[in-house]
Amino acid sequence: MSSIPKAVEARRQFLERIEGGAAEAGIDQRLVAITNPMGAAAEQYRMLLHRLRWMRAQRTQAIAGGAVIAVTSSVRGEGVSITAANLALTAARARDAKVALVDCDLRRGAAGALFGMGARAGLADVLTGKTEIGEALGRYSEGHLAVITAGRAPGSESASLLAGTRFAQTLSLLRTLFDEIYLDVPPALATADASVVAHQADGVVMVTRAGVTPREQVASAVRSLMGAPVWGLVLNGVDPSRVPAPLPVVKGQLTSGQ
């Protein structure tokens, strides 16, 4: 397991590099928190962020260190990686927290490609003892965001690695370094990985696709997490024309808008 001083030094150097940096050239255009920050989709991520922060604040039991939020779905193709990345970017752009995005999909990680980071050591390498956590911390030069890619995929070993002590120790260390940690997690019905990771998070966000994902499939995915703290549901692919417009505010009170 990595030593804390080395990881702390990695964070210091990381933060020095990103202050005032420009966007990376290879970023995926679907990361709307960067590519279209004034758009409707980016605003929805801001709303989601503040709702998650509110939910954590309402917990009666204090949580030591940074908050850990797992983002998963029932099956693949529902937008988990895009959601997790945009949520982390939104939190980082608020500039009131140090944020980390960790790709826990050791079989088919997507964070590296989304951020144009290329092949690099990541979480799988940390969990197999091939690299230190400080060396796996990548950077994205917009806001206060660190990215840990999935790394070199271990295939069928992923569930056992995520259930091992190294992963728990890694999360504990990240809690000391960051205020918010977002985990990109594989689908709950596809692998055992999601349940393993979900039980180490403070809260779980379930992503589903509007008009595509059957309700019972979502319910089955929630049950498969076996009591993990599911905080809510993100509905992707909603027709904007069916989303109600915000109610106007008149003299500090909401009106009906009729």
C-alpha positions as a printed NumPy array, in Angstrom:
array([[  0.   ,   0.   ,   0.   ],
       [  1.262,   3.51 ,  -0.775],
       [  2.559,   5.807,   1.936],
       [  0.53 ,   8.882,   2.829],
       [  3.413,  11.377,   2.462],
       [  3.999,  10.34 ,  -1.162],
       [  0.296,  10.68 ,  -1.978],
       [  0.1  ,  14.042,  -0.214],
       [  3.033,  15.279,  -2.285],
       [  1.298,  14.032,  -5.433],
       [ -1.783,  16.047,  -4.515],
       [  0.299,  19.19 ,  -3.872],
       [  1.989,  18.927,  -7.267],
       [ -1.332,  18.134,  -8.94 ],
       [ -3.028,  21.192,  -7.503],
       [ -0.122,  23.419,  -8.486],
       [ -0.418,  22.276, -12.098],
       [ -4.164,  22.68 , -12.489],
       [ -4.703,  26.149, -11.054],
       [ -5.866,  28.347, -13.916],
       [ -5.232,  25.655, -16.546],
       [ -7.02 ,  25.392, -19.858],
       [ -9.206,  22.528, -21.062],
       [ -7.526,  19.449, -22.446],
       [ -7.62 ,  19.095, -26.223],
       [ -8.782,  15.501, -26.175],
       [-11.839,  15.851, -23.958],
       [-15.038,  14.095, -25.03 ],
       [-17.689,  16.574, -26.189],
       [-20.317,  14.806, -24.058],
       [-18.662,  16.244, -20.965],
       [-21.027,  19.187, -21.066],
       [-19.834,  20.56 , -17.721],
       [-16.822,  21.738, -19.757],
       [-17.925,  21.805, -23.378],
       [-21.263,  23.572, -22.818],
       [-21.337,  24.81 , -19.21 ],
       [-24.214,  27.225, -19.83 ],
       [-26.465,  24.621, -21.45 ],
       [-29.521,  22.903, -19.993],
       [-27.711,  19.598, -19.469],
       [-24.91 ,  21.231, -17.477],
       [-27.505,  22.939, -15.313],
       [-29.077,  19.561, -14.555],
       [-25.711,  18.313, -13.314],
       [-25.435,  21.348, -11.056],
       [-28.849,  20.549,  -9.631],
       [-27.847,  16.936,  -9.1  ],
       [-24.629,  17.957,  -7.37 ],
       [-26.379,  20.21 ,  -4.879],
       [-29.051,  17.63 ,  -4.153],
       [-26.38 ,  15.034,  -3.384],
       [-24.547,  17.485,  -1.144],
       [-27.803,  18.252,   0.662],
       [-28.525,  14.544,   1.168],
       [-25.1  ,  13.967,   2.663],
       [-25.569,  16.93 ,   4.989],
       [-28.817,  15.411,   6.292],
       [-27.15 ,  12.219,   7.461],
       [-27.4  ,  11.936,  11.218],
       [-24.128,  10.016,  11.483],
       [-21.044,  12.052,  10.698],
       [-18.85 ,  10.727,   7.888],
       [-15.133,  11.116,   8.433],
       [-13.187,  12.583,   5.522],
       [-14.348,  13.241,   1.999],
       [-17.675,  12.027,   0.64 ],
       [-17.67 ,   8.935,  -1.593],
       [-20.478,   8.707,  -4.167],
       [-20.83 ,   5.624,  -6.393],
       [-22.534,   5.971,  -9.789],
       [-23.886,   2.778, -11.364],
       [-26.749,   1.426, -13.492],
       [-28.624,  -1.819, -14.109],
       [-26.958,  -2.694, -17.461],
       [-24.39 ,  -1.151, -19.784],
       [-25.212,   1.685, -22.144],
       [-27.156,   3.859, -19.701],
       [-24.569,   6.62 , -19.385],
       [-22.819,   5.891, -16.094],
       [-19.341,   7.058, -17.141],
       [-20.65 ,  10.276, -18.712],
       [-22.779,  10.981, -15.634],
       [-19.973,  10.317, -13.16 ],
       [-17.481,  12.415, -15.147],
       [-19.857,  15.347, -15.567],
       [-20.799,  15.229, -11.909],
       [-17.139,  15.266, -10.861],
       [-16.362,  18.093, -13.27 ],
       [-19.331,  20.095, -12.005],
       [-18.122,  19.705,  -8.43 ],
       [-14.585,  20.685,  -9.434],
       [-15.708,  23.755, -11.374],
       [-17.558,  25.024,  -8.301],
       [-14.053,  25.528,  -6.835],
       [-15.249,  24.907,  -3.292],
       [-13.951,  21.339,  -3.026],
       [-11.031,  19.152,  -4.07 ],
       [-12.548,  16.406,  -6.215],
       [-11.441,  12.982,  -7.473],
       [-13.021,  10.779, -10.137],
       [-12.098,   7.089,  -9.836],
       [-12.871,   4.638, -12.634],
       [-13.842,   1.412, -10.832],
       [-14.871,  -0.376, -14.028],
       [-11.739,  -2.491, -14.205],
       [-13.126,  -4.515, -17.128],
       [-14.165,  -1.695, -19.475],
       [-12.98 ,   1.575, -18.019],
       [-13.936,   4.746, -19.916],
       [-12.557,   7.688, -17.914],
       [ -9.18 ,   7.705, -19.67 ],
       [-10.791,   8.005, -23.09 ],
       [-13.307,  10.644, -21.951],
       [-10.535,  12.903, -20.702],
       [ -8.082,  12.127, -23.495],
       [ -5.569,  10.773, -20.992],
       [ -4.387,   7.817, -23.06 ],
       [ -3.025,   4.57 , -21.643],
       [ -1.683,   4.984, -18.12 ],
       [ -1.436,   3.213, -14.791],
       [ -4.682,   3.381, -12.831],
       [ -6.779,   1.742, -10.145],
       [ -6.126,  -1.836, -11.3  ],
       [ -2.381,  -1.217, -11.053],
       [ -2.752,   0.188,  -7.544],
       [ -4.84 ,  -2.77 ,  -6.391],
       [ -2.376,  -5.299,  -7.82 ],
       [  0.556,  -3.494,  -6.206],
       [  2.139,  -2.451,  -9.493],
       [  2.022,   1.277,  -8.778],
       [  1.496,   3.801,  -5.982],
       [ -1.733,   5.751,  -5.589],
       [  0.185,   9.018,  -5.971],
       [  1.5  ,   7.882,  -9.356],
       [ -1.983,   6.854, -10.503],
       [ -3.456,  10.302,  -9.826],
       [ -3.922,  11.873, -13.224],
       [ -4.892,  15.475, -13.714],
       [ -7.429,  17.424, -15.637],
       [ -6.525,  21.08 , -15.961],
       [ -9.989,  22.58 , -15.445],
       [-10.909,  23.273, -11.843],
       [ -9.754,  21.089,  -8.965],
       [-10.14 ,  17.58 , -10.359],
       [ -7.939,  14.494, -10.147],
       [ -8.744,  11.471, -12.299],
       [ -7.733,   7.872, -11.632],
       [ -8.343,   5.707, -14.68 ],
       [ -9.189,   2.   , -14.549],
       [ -5.631,   1.107, -15.55 ],
       [ -4.612,  -2.246, -16.912],
       [ -7.768,  -4.345, -16.667],
       [ -7.384,  -7.561, -14.642],
       [-10.473,  -9.166, -16.235],
       [-12.291, -11.661, -14.034],
       [-10.168, -10.706, -11.038],
       [-11.869,  -7.318, -10.721],
       [-14.486,  -8.257,  -8.102],
       [-11.936,  -9.863,  -5.79 ],
       [ -9.617,  -6.868,  -6.15 ],
       [-12.397,  -4.421,  -5.335],
       [-13.416,  -6.522,  -2.344],
       [ -9.851,  -6.64 ,  -1.033],
       [ -8.173,  -4.566,   1.626],
       [ -6.176,  -2.507,  -0.89 ],
       [ -9.321,  -0.954,  -2.32 ],
       [-10.68 ,  -0.112,   1.135],
       [ -7.315,   1.398,   2.068],
       [ -7.21 ,   3.363,  -1.184],
       [-10.64 ,   4.875,  -0.516],
       [ -9.641,   5.722,   3.038],
       [ -6.551,   7.496,   1.746],
       [ -8.52 ,   9.379,  -0.903],
       [-10.936,  10.576,   1.787],
       [ -8.023,  12.289,   3.505],
       [ -6.879,  13.974,   0.285],
       [-10.163,  15.035,  -1.325],
       [-13.482,  16.519,  -0.256],
       [-15.547,  14.559,  -2.767],
       [-14.757,  11.263,  -4.509],
       [-16.951,  10.025,  -7.376],
       [-16.751,   6.367,  -8.362],
       [-17.581,   5.195, -11.904],
       [-18.983,   1.718, -11.168],
       [-19.889,  -1.194, -13.513],
       [-23.58 ,  -2.152, -13.985],
       [-25.219,  -3.826, -11.012],
       [-26.814,  -6.66 , -13.   ],
       [-23.752,  -7.388, -15.141],
       [-21.053,  -8.076, -12.536],
       [-20.514,  -8.544,  -8.809],
       [-18.297,  -5.453,  -8.817],
       [-21.117,  -2.935,  -8.298],
       [-22.38 ,  -4.434,  -5.056],
       [-18.84 ,  -4.695,  -3.691],
       [-18.076,  -1.033,  -4.399],
       [-21.522,   0.289,  -3.428],
       [-21.158,  -0.907,   0.148],
       [-17.995,   1.159,   0.559],
       [-19.645,   4.377,  -0.635],
       [-21.605,   6.896,   1.409],
       [-24.278,   7.021,  -1.261],
       [-25.186,   5.389,  -4.58 ],
       [-26.709,   7.043,  -7.658],
       [-28.505,   4.728, -10.089],
       [-28.471,   5.839, -13.743],
       [-31.236,   4.699, -16.094],
       [-32.34 ,   5.638, -19.598],
       [-35.744,   7.203, -20.139],
       [-38.13 ,   5.132, -22.217],
       [-35.623,   2.283, -22.529],
       [-34.862,   0.744, -19.149],
       [-37.806,  -1.263, -17.738],
       [-38.858,  -0.271, -14.222],
       [-38.501,  -3.82 , -12.937],
       [-34.943,  -3.959, -14.257],
       [-34.062,  -0.904, -12.201],
       [-35.732,  -2.458,  -9.153],
       [-33.739,  -5.654,  -9.675],
       [-30.53 ,  -3.658,  -9.868],
       [-31.312,  -1.892,  -6.598],
       [-32.071,  -5.235,  -4.927],
       [-28.801,  -6.663,  -6.23 ],
       [-26.925,  -4.01 ,  -4.256],
       [-28.161,  -5.76 ,  -1.116],
       [-28.954,  -2.791,   1.062],
       [-26.308,  -0.345,  -0.148],
       [-27.385,   3.288,   0.424],
       [-29.104,   4.195,  -2.868],
       [-29.717,   7.942,  -2.716],
       [-31.56 ,   8.419,  -5.959],
       [-32.049,   7.899,  -9.665],
       [-30.691,   9.822, -12.657],
       [-32.887,   9.631, -15.76 ],
       [-30.852,   9.949, -18.97 ],
       [-32.139,  10.645, -22.463],
       [-35.194,  12.653, -21.408],
       [-36.917,  14.618, -24.171],
       [-36.25 ,  18.289, -23.262],
       [-39.72 ,  19.262, -24.497],
       [-41.257,  17.093, -21.773],
       [-39.296,  18.72 , -18.945],
       [-41.415,  21.362, -17.169],
       [-40.014,  24.903, -17.28 ],
       [-38.962,  26.378, -13.92 ],
       [-41.74 ,  28.315, -12.198],
       [-41.184,  32.093, -12.276],
       [-40.442,  33.873,  -9.021],
       [-42.441,  37.002,  -8.188],
       [-41.625,  39.006,  -5.027],
       [-39.84 ,  36.04 ,  -3.518],
       [-42.747,  33.611,  -3.979],
       [-43.306,  30.904,  -6.548],
       [-46.21 ,  31.455,  -8.899],
       [-48.225,  28.77 , -10.662],
       [-47.076,  29.884, -14.107],
       [-50.569,  29.39 , -15.492]])
